[in-house]
Structures are given as C-alpha cells and as structure tokens.
Amino acid sequence: MPRKLILPYLCLLYFINYLDRVNIGFAGPNGMSEELQLSATVFGFASGVFFIGYLLLEVPSNLALHKFGARRWIARIMVSWGIIATAMAFVPNGTVLIVLRFLLGVAEAGFFPGIILYLTYWYPQKERARIVALFMVAVPISTALGATFSGLLIQWTDWRTMFLIEGLPAIALAFVTWFWLPDRPAEAIEEEPRQEHWPLKKALTHPRILALSFVYFGIVYGLYTLGFFLPTIIKGLAPDAGIVERGLINAIPYVLGAVAMVLWARHGDRTGERKWHVAAPMLLGGVAIPFALYLDNPVAAMVAVSVCAIGVCAALPTFWALPTSFLGGAAAAGGIALINSLGNLSGFVAPYVTGTLRDLTGTQKTGLWVVGITMVVAAVVALVQRAGTEKV
C-alpha cells in the first residue's frame, strides 16, 4: 500500500470500528430497548460493559502488535470484532446483549492504541497532533454519518439489520489489511534529539501515566456520554421528528467537532504548546454539557451540546501528543495501551452512571453534571503535567 494511502485507509478502519462500538446508541431508542425490555440502567450497562473486556486485553494486545507486526495483528482484531458485531443482529434478550457487548470489547482490544503506536512509526513528533487529528476525525464523522446511515437502515428495515450490515465491513477489510498494510516504514523516522525512552515496567506503573489516564478518562467520558445518549436526548427534544431527521440533528455537533479537531490540532503543532490545547477545550466542554439540559429551547440546547462536542473533539488528538513525546518502543506499546484502556473505562462508567441516575431521578440532568465535573477536574490535572520533553 503506498504511504499516501495509509492514513486515509486507517481513517476508514477507525470509522467502521467506532460505528460498531456506538451503534447500540442508535438501536436503543429505535426499537431495541422496547423489544428487549431494557431499562435505562440495563441499557447503560450493556453499552458500557464493552470497556471491561477492552480493559482486560488492551495492554497484552498492543504488546502483541509490537511483537508480531501491525498488518497481522490489526487484521486479526478486525475479523474478531466483525464476527461479534454481526452477531448483535440476533440477540434475543438483555443478558445475551450484555455478553456480546463484553466480547466485542475483548475482540476490539488493541485496535485504537495499536493504530496510535503505528502512526508513531510513520510521523515525527512535530506533526503528531495533526496526524492523529486526521485519523481521529473518523470519530465525529462516523457519529455524524453513522447516525444518518443507521437511521436510514432502521427506517428501511429494523435495528437488527442495522447491526448485521454495519458489522460485515470489518470482516471484509481484514483481508485488505492482511495483504496490503505495511508493518512499518522501510526506514525509521528521524526524530529530534529526545531523552532516553522509558522501560516498559516504568511506563506501566509511573504516576505520570496514571495521571494522563485520568485526563483521557475525562475526555472520553464526555465523548461516550454524547455518543450513547445524544440520540435519546434528541428524541426527547424533538419527539415528532422521524428517525432520519433525528439522525441528521445528531450529526450537527459532530460535524462541528470534526472541523474543530483538525484546526485545533494544527494550531497545537504550529505553536508546540500541548497542555492548554488539551485543557482549554475540556473546560469548554465540561461547562457546556450539563448546561444544555437547562435550556427549554431545543435550538439553544443543541447549541450547548455542539459546544461540548467541539470541546471533546478538539482535546482528543492533541492529548496523544503528550505520552508519545516520551514513550518509545515496547514502553510506547504498553504505556499507550494502558492510558487508553484506563481512560476508556469511562465508556463503562458514563453510560452506566448516567443511566442509573436517570432511573433514580427521572432526569438526565444529574448524570450530565457528573460528566461536566469530571471533565473540568481532568482538565486541571492536564494543566499540572510536565511537558513531554522534560525528564521525570
């Protein structure tokens, strides 16, 4: 595969990966919760249990990618998650749904941190936030386009067919990955002089890695809260809108977030500043997300939600420039995977806590206040981190 096609191809893979991860959010309010008789708590648990399996195998999976090569290991991951994603079409009850979501997390473990590690092979640190942004723009695009596409599939067929159709591309593209994706560049990227890389044990135990994990936890808390519950929120704000219309409304915050993601990352690379480029959008998103539900006007509420999406998306790519500035080799494989797995625990906490608080209080407000506070605290932690080039 020519080098110029690698990044667009990885974006396509992440588009499919993220859609298969969050399409349960589209299925829930469009027939699945009713047919399977799921409470908000059970739906939240099923949405989030994915990340328990994800956590258990993330680090060993990424170390395996470092050992065996990206081509083979990413293809293996894709076949595994594709099979389970398509099996979601045949789920008979809430218990099986929970089991399959857990197994989907096990299957996907290592894909995202593996790609982040893979990108460090091809692009130097000074370009990394921009490159990661171009890769991660698949997140808001998959949510924007995926919401509309999933809505059309559900409207034309049902939520089961949506799972089936959206799970098959991962299996097909696994064969493309196996035969055409190169493991690494023929020659190593020439980096600027850097401090000695951390050993693997240090990368898996150092408080700095744990602090960065919490920062990422805060960013992803906001991301998954939007991903899993925004379709439900929109249904409440616009109860008379059809499935496709709600999908188009759902796309608005993510289109804006995609634009902000790329522009903000480019600015971070140009200035070389990292901490405020992570913390400032987190603060913006953390304030906006609980504020949205106190607005009675649906348009005003969507503006606030869009501001939150902009904040979350803008923080994501620049964040990964922080750990990759001082981790390399096996330490990068293990450290990146640990940060991603611990941070993605918010994918379990966010839907479960938000769903539970909704069942207890009858409103989304309490759960979204928790999201906002978590993002603000994580932003403060980001600001007190040392710069990547400083020795620890």
N, C-alpha and C positions, 0 to 999 in steps of 0.2 A: 504494500500500500504506500503510495507517495506521501511524503511528510506533510504536504499541504492539505491532504485529505484526513489526516489523523484526528485533528481537533474537531472538525465537523462530524466525523464518524462517532467519536466519543460523546459528543453532544446528543446525537441520535440515540445512542445506547442509554444515556442517562435520562433522556426524555421518556423512553419506554420504562426504564427502571422506576422512575419516580411516579409515573402514572399508575403502574401496577401496585405501587405501595399505597397510594392515597385514593384510588378509585372507589374504595369502600365508602369514602365520604360522599360520593355521588349516589351510590347504591342505597345507602341508609335511608334518606328521606324520600326516595323514589321507589318504594315498594319493598325493599329488603327487610327493614325494621318491622314493618307491619306483617309481612308474610311469616317471618321467623319469630314474631312476638318478642322483639328486643326492647328492653327498657333503655333509657339514656345511659345508665351505668353499664349495662352489659355491652351496648354498642361501643361505649368508650373503652371498655376493657378489651374487646375484640380488636378495636382499632390499634390500641397501644401494645398489646401482648407481642406483636411483631418484634418490638425492640428488645424484649427479653432474649429471644433467640438470637437476635442480632448482636447483643452484648456478649453472649457466651462464646461466639466463634469469631468475632471480629479480629482480634489480635492474631490468633493462630492462622486465620485465613490470609491475612496480609503478609505474615512471615512466609507462608507457603508461596504466595505470589512472588515475593522477593527471591525465593529459592528456585522455583520451577519456571518462572517467566510469566509475563503478563498475558501472552497470547493463550496459552493452555489454561491458565487458572481463571481468567475472565470468561472464557468460553464455557468452562465447567460450571461456573456460577450462573451464567445465563440459562443454560439448559435446566438446571435445578429450579431456579425461580420461575421459569416459564411453565414448567410442568405443574407446579403448585398453584400458580396464578390462574391457569386454566381450570384447575380442579375446583376453584372457588365457584364456578358456574353450577356445580352440582351439590352444594352444601344443603343439608336437609334441616338443620336446626342451629341454635346458638352455640351449642357445645362443639360441634364439628367446625363451625366458623372460627371459634377461638383456637382450636387445634391447628387448622390450616394457616391462620394468621401467624401463629408461633413458628410453624415450619417454614413459612415464607421468609421470616426474619432469619432463620438458620440458613436458608438457601442463599439469601442475598448478602450475607455477612462477607465483608471484604471487598465488595464491588466498589463502593464510593472511595474509601481510603486507598484502595488499590489504584484507582484512577489518579487520585491526587499524588500518590507516590510515583506513578508512571509519568505524570506531567513534569515532575522534577528531573526526570532523565532527559527531557527534551528542551526545557526552557530555563534560562537563568533566573536567579532571584529577582533581579531588577524588573523583569517582565511578569512576575508570577501572579500578582493580584489581577492584572488584566487578563491573563490567560485563564486563570481559574474562573474569573467572571464570565468569560466567553463560554467556558464549559458549563458553569452552573446556571447560566441563563436558561438552560433546559428546565430548571425547576419552575420559574414563573411561567415559561412558555407551555410546559406540559400541563400546568394547572389551568392556564388560560384556554389553550386549545383543547386540552383534555376535558375540561368542563363542558364545552360545547359539543365535542365529539361524543363524550359519554352520554350527554343529554339526548343527542340525536339517536344513539343506539338504544337507549332505554325507551324513547318515544316510539321508535320503529319496531322494537322487539320487546325486551324486558331487561331487568338488571342482570339476570343470569347470562344472557347472550353477551352483554357488555363485558363481563369478566372473561368469557371464553375468547372473544375476538381480541381483546386487549392483552391477553396472555400469550397468544401464539407468536407475535413478532420476536419475542425474546428467544424462543427456540430456534426460529429461522436464522436470526442474526448471529447466533452462537457459532454456526458453521462458517459464516463470513469471518468472524473474529479468529477462529482456529486457523484458517488457511491464509489470511491476508494481513492480520495485525502484526507488525514487527515487535519483538520483545523490548528493544531499546535502540537508540541511535548507533550507527557504526562507530562513531567517535564520541567520547564523553563531552558534555557541555563544559566550556571553560568558564569557571566561576571567578568572581573577585576573591582576593585572599580572605579566608574565613578562619574562625577559631576551630580547634580540633573537634571533630564530631563526638557527641556523647556516646558512651557504650549503651548497649540495649538495656541492661539492668537499670541504669540511671534513668533512661528515657521512660521506663515503665513505673518508676517509683518516686521521681522527684516532685516536690510540691509545686514547682512551676508548671509541670504538665497537668497536675490535678487542678490548678487554678485556671489554666487555659481550657480544661474540660468543662469547668463550670461556666466560663464565658460562652463557650459553644452551646452548652445546655440552655443558657438564656436566649441565645439567638434562635435555636431550633424550637424552643418552647413556643415562641411566637409564630414560627413558620408552621408547625404542625397544628397548632390551635386554629389558625386560619384555614389550613388545608382540610382538616376533618370537620370543622363546624361551620365554616362560612356558607356552604350550601344550605345548611339548616337555618342559619341566621337570615339568609336571603329569602328563604321560603316564608319566614315569619314577617319580614319587612314587605315582601311583595307576594301575598298569598294568592292573588288572582293571576300571576304570571305563569306561563307554561314552562315545561321542563327546559326547552331550548332557550327561552327568554331568560330563565334563571341562570342557565349556563353562560350566556353572554354577559349578564350582570356580574357573575362570579369572575369572569375573565378580566374585568376592568382593573382591579387592584394589581393583578399580576403583570399585565402589560406595562403599567406604570413602573412596577417594581423591576421589570427586566431592563427598562431604559436606565433607571437609576443605578442598577447594579453595575452595568458596563461603564457608565460615565464616572461614577464614584471610584471604581477600581482604577480607571485610567488616571484620575487625579491623584490617587494614592501612590501609584507607581511614579508619576511625574515628580511629586514632592518628596517621596521617600518616607513620608510620615505614615505610621501604621496605627498607633493606639487610638488616636482621636477618630481615625477613619473607621474604626470598629465601634468605638463607644458612642460617638455622636448619633449615628443612625439608630443604635439600640435605645438610646434615651428618647429619641423621637417616637419610635415605635412603641416603647413601653408606656409612654404617656397617652398615646393615641388609642390604643386598643381598648382599655376599659371605658374611655370617654365616649366611644362610638355608641354604646348601648344606652346612653343617657340622652340621645338625640331622638326626638319623636319623628322628625322629618326623615324619610328614607334616603333622600339625596344627601342630606348632611351626614347621616350615619355612614353612607358609603364613602363619602369623602374622608371621614376619620379612619375607616377601615383601609382605604387606599394609602393614607399616610403611614399607617402601621406596616402595610405590605412593602412600601418603599423603604422604610427603616430596616426591616428584617432583611430584605433582598440586598440592600446596599452594604450591610455589615458582613454578609456571608463570605464573599470571595477574599476580601482583604484580611479576614481572620486567618485564612490558611497561609498567608504570607508570614504570620508570626512563628508558628512552630517549624515550618520548613526553612526558616532562616538559620536555625541552629541544630537541626537534626539531619543526619545523612545515613545512608547505608541501612543496615538492619535496624538501627535505632530509629530511623525515619519510618520504616515499615511498622515497627511496633508502637512507636510514640503516636504517629498519626492515627493508627487504628484505635489505640486506647482513647485518645481525645474524641474521636468520632463515636466510639461505642458508648462512652460515658455521657458525652453530650447528647447523644440520641436517646438516652433514657428518658429525656423529656418527651420523646414521641410516645412513650408509655404513660408518663405522668400527666401530660397535657390533656389527652382525651379522657383518661380515667378520672382525674380530679375534676375536670370541667363537667363531665357527665354526672359524676356523683353529686357535686354541688348544685347542679341544675335539678336533680331529683329531690335533693333535700330542701332547696329554697324555692323551686318553681321558676327560677330565672337564670339567665346566663351571666348576670352581672357579677356575682361573687367570683365565679371561676375566672372571668376575664380580668378582674382586679388582681388575682393571684398571678396571672400571666404578666401583667404590666409591672408589678412589683419585682418579680423575678428578673425581668429584662433590665430594669433600672439598676438593681443590685449587681447583676452580671456586668453591666457597663462600667460601674465603679471599679470592679475587680480588673477589668481590662485596662483601665487607666493607671493602675498601680503596678502593672507588669513592666519589667525591664525591657529595653529594646533588644531585638534579636541578636545584634552583634556584640552585646556585652557578655562577658564571661559570668558564669553563675557559680 
